Amino acid sequence: MTKSRKLFYGWRIVLASAVAILFGSVPIVVYSFGVFLKPLAADFHVGRAAISFAFSLHNVAVAAATPLVGWLTDRFGARKVILSCTLVMAIVLLSNSFSFWSSRIWQLYALFAIVGLFEAGAGPVPYSKVISRWFDRKRGLALALMVSGFAFGALVMPSFGQYLIAIGGWRFAYATIGAASLLISVPLVACFVRDRPEALNLLPDGAAAQIAKPFSEAAEIGVNRREALRSSAFWLILTSVLLVSSAIHACFTHLPAILADHGSTAKTAALASSVLGAGVLIGRTCSGVLIDRFFAPYVAAITYAGAGVAIGLLRIAESGELALAAALFVGFALGAESDIVAYLISRYFGIHSFGAIYGTIFSGFVLAGAFGTFVMGAAFDARHSYALPLALFSLAAILGASLMTCLGPYRYKPGAMGEVIAAQPSLEPSVLSSD
C-alpha cells in the first residue's frame, strides 16, 4: 500500500461538489429568500405571510424527502441521486420563464414544494456520503470544504439574486440560476463525482492499492438504520441537533429585527447579517480542521455552548460591537453544525447506511429550524419582546452542547476503513494474480 504522489482525486470531487452546490437551489432559494420576499408579494398580490408560507412548504418538503433520499443514496449510489435531482431542480427553476406559470399563489407553493423535494437529493446527505467514502483521516476537512459551497453561496447569492431581480424580475433570477445549474452543476457532477475510490483503484485519503472490487466493497463498514435507532448515540445526536438547530435558526432569521429592537441602525443590522454569513464560512472550514485533530463531540460541545452564550448576549446587547460578536459566534455554529453531524454519523455508525441515518437526522434538523423560527416570531407577537425566547433558546443550545459530552468513544475510528480493506483476502497475491 503506497501513497500516490499526484493530487488525490478525492480533492477534485470536493472542489466539483462545492461548485455544484454553489449553483444549486439552496443558495438562491434558502439563503436569498429575503431579497425575493417583496417582489414575490407584489407579483402575487398577497401579504408577506402568504409568501413566507411558500418557504415553510419548501422546508417541509425537504424534511419529508430527505429520509427517502438517504435510502436511495445507500441503495443506488449518491452520484445517480445527485445527478437526477439536480437536473430536475434546474429544469423547474428554468421553467419560471415559461408562460404556464401564472401569478396564482398555489403555483408558487407548488414551485417551492417541488424544488424542496428534489433539493433534498442535491443537498448535504448524498454529497456527504461521497466525501465520507473518499476520505477517512482527513474526512473532517474534506466535508468542510465540500459544504463551503453552501457557505459561499450564503455570502454571494443574496446580492447576485438582487442584481438579477433588478435586471429582469424574480422569475428571471430563478431561471438564470436554473440555467447555471444545468450548465455547470450537472456537468461537474457527471464528469468528476464518483461514488467509490475503488472505482479508480484507490483507497481513502489517496493510498493506492491493487484491490479486487468484490472484496473492497466489503470495506463499507457500519451498522444499518435499525441498529442505529437502537443506540443511545443516535438519540443523543438527534436531540442535540433538534435543540441547537431550533435555537440557531430562530436567532439568525430574526437577527435584524432583534437588533432593531435594541436601537441599532439599519446599517448595523445589515452588517450583523454579513458578519453572521462570514461566521458561517469560517465555521464550515475551521470545524473540519478541528474535528480531524480533536475529539469531535468536544468540538461540537464547545461550538454549541458558544452559540448559546452568543444568543444570550443578543438578549442584552446594546452596543454594535457586542451584537456583531454574537452574530459571528452564531454564524460559526450554524456553519459548523452540518459538518460536525455528518462526521459524527460516520464515526459512530459507519458508512454502510450513512445516507439513511443522516437523512433521518437532517430531516429533524430542517424541521427544528422551521419550528424555532416560528416560535421566535410567535413569542414576539405574544409578548412584544424577544427577551424570553432568546433566553430559552440560549438554554436550549447549551443543553444541546451538554448532550454531546455524553457520547462515548468512536465506534469507527479514523483509519478503520484502511484497516478493513487491508484485511480483505483480495490483497493476497493469489487473488491479485487472478485479475
N, C-alpha and C positions, 0 to 999 in steps of 0.2 A: 504494500500500500504506500503510495508516494504522493507528494503534493504537486499539483500542476503549477508550472511557472507562469502560465498565461493567466490573464484575468479570469477568475472563476465565472462561469456562465451564469451562475445564480445572481450575480450583481446586475447583469443585463436584464434579467427578469424583474429585479427590484426596480430598476430605472423605468423599464417599459410599463410596469404596473402603476408606478407613481404618476407617470404622464397620462396613462389611460384613465386613471381615476380623476385627474385634474380636469379632463374634458368630458367627464361623465355627468350624470344628472345631480349628484349630491351637492357639489359646489354652487351650482346655479339654482337648483330648486330649494335646497335646505338653507345653505348659508347666505343666499342672496334674497330670500323670501321678502325681507323687509323693504327692499327697493322696488319690488313688484306690487306691494300692497295697495298703494294709492292708484297706480294705473289700472290694476285689475278691478278695484272698486268703481272707478269711473267708467270703465268699459262695460261692466255688467250691471251698473246702476243699482248697486246694493251697498250695504254698510260694511265696515271692516270686519265685523264679527262673522258675517257670511263668508267673506274671503278667507278669514282665519280658519273657518271650518274645513275648507279645502285642504289646508295644511295638516289639520288634525286627521282627516281621512287618509292623507298620504302616509302619516306616521303609523296609523293603524294597519294600513296595507303592508307596509314594510315589516311590521311586527308579526303580522299573520303569515306572511310568505317566508320569512327567514328560517323557521324550523324546517320547512319543506326544502328550501334551497340547501340547507345544511345536509339533509339526507341525500338529495340529488348529487351534491358535490362528492359525498362519500361513495355513492353508487356508480356514478358515471364519469367523475373527474371534474376538477374545477375549471379547466380550460373550456370544455364544452358548455358548462353553465354560464361562465363569464361571457363567452362569445355570443351565445344565443340571446341572453338578457340584455347585453349592451346593444346588440343590433336592434332589438325590439324597442328599447328606450330611445335610441337615436331616431328611429322612424317615427315614433309617437311625437317626440318633440319637434321634429322637422315638419310633421303634418299640420302643425299650428297655422302654417301659412296657407292651407287649403281651405276652400270655401265651405266645406261641410261642417267646420267648426264655427258655430254662430256665437252670439252673445247671450246664450242661456246659461244660467248658473249651474244647472245639472251637468252640462257638458264640461264645465271647469272641474266640477267634482269628479267626473269620470276620468278626465285627463290626469288629475293628480293621483287618483286611486290606481290607474293603470301604471303610471310611472313608478309609484311606490311598490307595486307588486314585482315589477321586473328590476327595480333598483336594488332589491334585496340580493339578486343574483349577480350584481356587479359591485357589491359592497365588501366590507371587511371580511366576511365569513369565507367565501371561496378564495379570495386573494391571500388571506392569512394561512389557509391550508397549503397553498402552493409554496409560500415562503417557508413555512414550518417544515416542509419536506426537504427543501433545498438547503436549509441551514439548521445547525444544531448548536454548536458552541457560540456562534455569532447570531443566533436567532433573534435576540432582542434588538440589536442594531438593525438587522435586515427588516424586521417588522416595522420598526420606527421609520426607516427611510421609505418603505413602501407606503405607509399611511400618511407620509408627509404630503402626498398628493391632495389629500383632504384638507390638510392644514394650509398649504399654499393656496388652494382654491378658496379657503375662507378669507384669505387676505386680498386676493386679486379679483375674484369673480363679482363681488358686490359692485365695485367701481366699474368693471367691464360691463356688467349687466346694465348698470345705469347709463353707460355710454351707448349701448345698443338700443335701449329704450328711447333715448333721446333721438337717435337716428331714425328708427322705424317702428317703435312701439314694442309692447311686451311680447306680442306674437313673433315679431321679427327676432327678438332677443332669444327666445326659446328655440326658434327654428335654426338660428345661427349655431347655437351650442349643439343642437341635434346633428347638424351637418358636420361640425367639428368632430363630434364623437364618431360619426360614421366614417369620416376620412382619416382620423388619427387614432382613436382608441381601438376600434375594431382591427385595423391592420397591425397595430402594435401587439395586441394580444395574439392574433393569429400567427404572426411571424416569430415572436420571441418567447411567449409563455409556454412552458412545458410542465406537465404535472409532476414528473419524477426525474431526479438526476440520473437514475439508472438508464433512462432512455438515451442519454449521451455517454453512457459508460463512466459515470462519475458517482462519487459518494457525497453526502452533505458536507458543506464548507469547502469543497474543492479537492478532496482527496481522490485520486484516480485509481481505479482498480478494474480488473477484468472480471466481471460478475455475470453469471447466468441469470437472466431475468426472472425465471420462476422462483429461484431461491432468494433473490434480492427483494422480491415483493413480500417475503416473509418478515422483512425488517420493519414493516409498518406496524410497529408495536403499539399497544394501547388497549383500553377497555372499550366495551360498547356503551351505547347510551343508557341502556337499562342498568348496567353495573354502575355507571357514573351517578345515576339518580339515587342509588342506594348508599352513596358515600357521603360522609359529613363534609368533605372538601367541596363537593358540588354546591351544597346548600349554603355553606359559608361564603363562597364566591358569589353565588347568585344574590343572597341577601345583602351583601356589601355593595354589589353593583346597583341594586334597586335603591338603596339608601343614598349612595353617592350620586348616582345619575339624576335622581329627582332633585337633589339639592343643587347640583351644579347647573342643570338646565334651567331650573327656576330662577337662579341668580343671573345667568348670562342673558336670558331672554328679556328680563325686566331691568337690566343694568341701567340703561339711560333714564328710565323713569325713577329708579331708586335714587340716582344721583341728582336728578332734577328736584325731587322732594327735599333733598338736603341743601338746596340752593345753588347747586352747580350750574354753570352756564351750559348752553347747548354745545359750545366748543369743547368744554371739559368732558361732557358726556360722550361726544363723538370720539375724543381722544382716548377715553377709557375703553370704548369698544375696540379701537385699533390696538390698544395695549393688550386687551384680552386676546385678540387674534394673534398677536405676537407671542403671547404666552402659550397659546395652542401649538404654534410652530416649534417653540423651544421645548415644550413638554413632549411633543412627538419624538424629537431627536434625542434629548437628554435621557428620557426614560429608557430608551433602547440601550444606551451605553450603560446605564446604571444597573439594569436587571441582568445584563451579561456579567457584570462584575460582582454584584451583591445579591443576597437572597431576595427574590422578587416580592414576597409578601411584606417584607420590612420596607422595601422601597414604596410599595403601594400604601402601607400604613402611614408613612411619613408624608407622602404626597396628599393623601386624603385628609389627614389631620391638618395639614397646612391649608387646604381648601376650606375646611370647617372654620378655622381661625379667621381666614380671609372673609368668609361670609359673615361671621360675627362682627368683623371690623366695618363692613358695609353698613351695619345697623347703626353704628355710632360715627361713621366717617363724616367729618365736616370739611376737612381740608382736601384739596385736589390731590396732593401728594399721597395721602393715605388711601384715597379711593383708587388711585392708579396702581398702587402697590397691591391692593386687594384684588383688583381686576387681573393683574399679572399672575397672581397665585391661582385664582380660579381658572384662568385660561390654561395654565400649566397642568392643572389636574384634569381639565377637560381633554387636553391633548394627550396626556399620558394614559388615561383610563383604558381606552380600547387596546393600546399596545400591551399594557400590563395584563389585561384579562386574557387576550389571545395567548400570551406567553404562559400564564398560569395554567390554562387549559391543556396546553401541550405538555407541561411538566407534570401535572397531576393525573391526566387521563390519556396521554399519548396521542398518536396520530391516527390510529385506526378509525375512530368515529369522531374525529375532531370537528368535522362540519356539522354533524347533528347536535353535538354538545354545545359548541359555540353558537350555533343557530338558536338554540333554546335560550341561552343566557343573553345573547344580543337582542333577541325579541323582548326580553324583560328590560333591557337597557333602554330600548326605544320607547316602550310603553311608560316606564318610570319617568323618562324625560318629559313626555307629554303630560303625565299626571302632575309632576312637580310644577310645570309651567302653569297649568290650570289652577292648582291650589294656591299658588302665589297670587294670581290675579283675583281669585275668589276671596281670599283672605283680605286683600286690599279693599275690594268693593264692600266687604262687610264692616271693616274697621277703619277704612280710610287711612291706613298706615301699613308700611311694610315691616314694622318692628317685630311683631310676633312671628310671622312666617320666617323671617331671616333668622331669628333666634332658634326656631325649631329646625330649620334646615341646617344651621350650623351644628347643632347637636346630632342630626342625622348623619352628616358627613363624618363627624368624629366617631360615632358609633360604628359606621362602616369601616373606618380605619382600624378600630379595635378588633373587629372580626377577622381582619387579615392576619393579625398576630396569632390567631388560633390555628392557622394552617400548619400542619406538620412538615417534615422534610419532603422534598420532591420524590415522587414515585418514579419518574423517568428523568434522571439527572442528565446534565449536558455530557455528551459523549456516548450515551447509551445506544443511539442509533448506529454509530460506527461499530460499537462492540457487537451488537446483534448481527450486523451484516458480516463482520469478520468471522463470526462463529458459524456461519452457514456452510454447509457442505460444498456449495458452489465455488468456494475458494480453494478446494482441494485440487491438486494437479490433475488427478484422473478425471475430474468433472470438467475442468477448463479445457483439457485436451480434446474433449468430445465436441466442442463448439467449432 
